[in-house]
Amino acid sequence: MDIYIIDLIALLFAVGVGFGLSCWILGTLLEKSNSFGDNKGDKRYYKAYAKFSTRKDKLTNAERKNFCSSYGKTICSSSDGPGGWENVRKLTDEEIAMYDHTSVEEASRKREEHIKDLEDSFNLWENRNPNSNLKGVFSRLDEEEQETNKKGVSRR
Amino acid sequence: MATLCKNCSHALVFNPETQKLECSFCGSSFSAEEVESESKQYRQDLQAESMDTVYGETDGKYMDCYVYTCSECGGEIIINGSESSTTCIYCGNPNVVFSRIARQKCPDYVLPFSITKEKAVSMVRERLKKGIFVPSKIKRIKIDYVRGIYLPYWLVNAEFSDAVVVRGEQGSGKHSSTYYFGRAGNMNIRNLPIDASKMVSDESTARLEPFSMTLLKPFDEDYLAGFYSNVTDITYSDLRSSALNRAKEYFEDEAINDCHVDNPKVIDSFPSIKLSNHMIYAMLPAWFVSFKYKNKQHTILINGDTGKVVCGIPWNKILFYSLLIGLGILLTVIAFFAFKYTLPIFLAGRSSRSSSNRGKLIALLVAGIIALFSMGIRKVIKVVKNINLTQDRDTFNFMKKRQG
């Protein structure tokens, strides 16, 4: 009798392991075979790193219910930017100054900073595109040009 | 209007391989910076006229259609309200609707195509060939449309704040318990690309990322020559909601990692986002390749810069399920004999200590089997989700409704 019970348990487990493993193996194969590019831009590309100001572990029921309302905060108001129904457009310095409650000069300086911030992340030294013939603003000299430059400097 | 060759006045087309504008007639080539058109000012004032005005309709029959004239042959070019470059159906020459990208509406940057049309098609074919579950009909399928489209994006800086409650399990076996964890904080995001076209789903365009922002060029309309392009048509409300969803995903991901629990799930949150009013308007490249299979259109997206292919291909269900059952039976037989001979050894112990170990072992085994099943099924669901995106009618219409 015991032998039959053991056989039955072994069979149940075997079916679970066999078909579970089979599902996993074929699911992985199917993903590799038929699904491409199923991932979004990683947070590190956009420097999106969270800074936690509050950490609470093992919350009680009451804490759990009130946590979001106690620690969540609204950081924008309707006067911070154009109305939701408006089409997105490039704002003028005057408009930015109005929404940011600052001066036009300050808005203009911030715009410059933002563009510079983006440009700083560009590789100005070398255009890394292998197909491109367009060199960056400060492209690296090739060996021949470096030699010519050295000769020019030593002559001087 | 087309950008014309300095030597023979034939329309120039941008070649992603050489990164130059080339004339197919006389063979001259120019870099985009070199081409300085004298008629630029004149071209900026050329507006696309509403079709209702042109054909004297007053009932809005041609609601979102506009007429533009081809600079090469004078043919009528029909475009929708947000297209900014297209191809003439009569002469095949590229045309840029300058009034839509001039002055205030002008994008700040453009990321030129690096992948040629031929390369995009060969990459798709390569992918299709390799898949073991790709039906043989698809491997030999005729590609219906291939369109290179510059998609409009806003690169936004944002400040994000959130408070989340994460539910998760700690401990193992019998000692496993469900707990709740609270995390609140903020996050600054730099240059997050938000798709500015209403017609393509954010879900599809987000998968095209990343783009090499290091290769962005100051905008020059000559990069659009030979490609289709759209201008921004989303509202501030759309932009805020897209940015909020992306930021929320990143924050929740970090909050979950910070809790160190099994089976984590965010059950409550209080997100808020403030976008900087200093945004950068850029055009980023994508290839849309479509084919028809079992009366359904499938559109494969390819990042025109990195060559990342985004799609889900229908699978050969008969082959998949026969392999699943065959392999399942084989593994079951092997596992049955393994259990048949090892279980009595484990069940032989009579002490209370060994009985507790036995219980743990059985619980572990059952948990492992459930985990294996769910992992396999999740992978299948992921593929199905991706296939649904590939079959998205909006994406297909976005690409199909273009002349040429």
Interface residues (C-beta under 8 A of the other chain):
Chain A: I6 D7 I9 A10 L11 F13 A14 V15 G16 V17 G18 F19 G20 L21 S22 C23 W24 I25 L26 G27 T28 L29 L30 E31 S33 N34 S35 F36 G37 D38 N39 K40 G41 D42 K43 Y45 Y46 K47 A48 Y49 A50 K51 F52 S53 T54 R55 K56 D57 K58 L59 E63 R64 F67 C68 S69 S70 Y71 G72 K73 T74 I75 C76 D80 G81 P82 G83 G84 W85 E86 N87 V88 R89 K90 L91 E95 I96 Y99 D100 K110 R111 H114 I115 D117 L118 S121 F122 N123 N127 R128 N129 N131 S132 N133 L134
Chain B: P16 E17 T18 Q19 K20 S31 E33 Q104 K105 D108 Y109 S114 R127 K130 G131 I132 F133 V134 W154 L155 N157 E159 F160 S161 D162 A163 V164 V165 Y179 Y180 F181 G182 R183 A184 G185 N186 M187 N188 I189 R190 N191 L192 P193 A196 A206 R207 L208 E209 P210 S212 M213 T214 L215 L216 K217 T232 D233 I234 T235 Y236 S237 D238 L239 R240 R246 A247 E249 Y250 F251 D253 E254 A255 D258 C259 D268 S269 F270 P271 S272 I273 K274 L275 S276 N277 H278 M279 I280 Y281 L301 K308 V309 V310 C311 G312 I313 P314 W315 F320 L323 L324 I325 L327 G328 I329 L330 L331 T332 V333 I334 A335 F336 A338 F339 K340 L343 P344 L347 L365 V366 G368 I369 I370 A371 L372 F373 M375 G376 I377 R378 K379 V380 K382 V383 K385 N386 I387
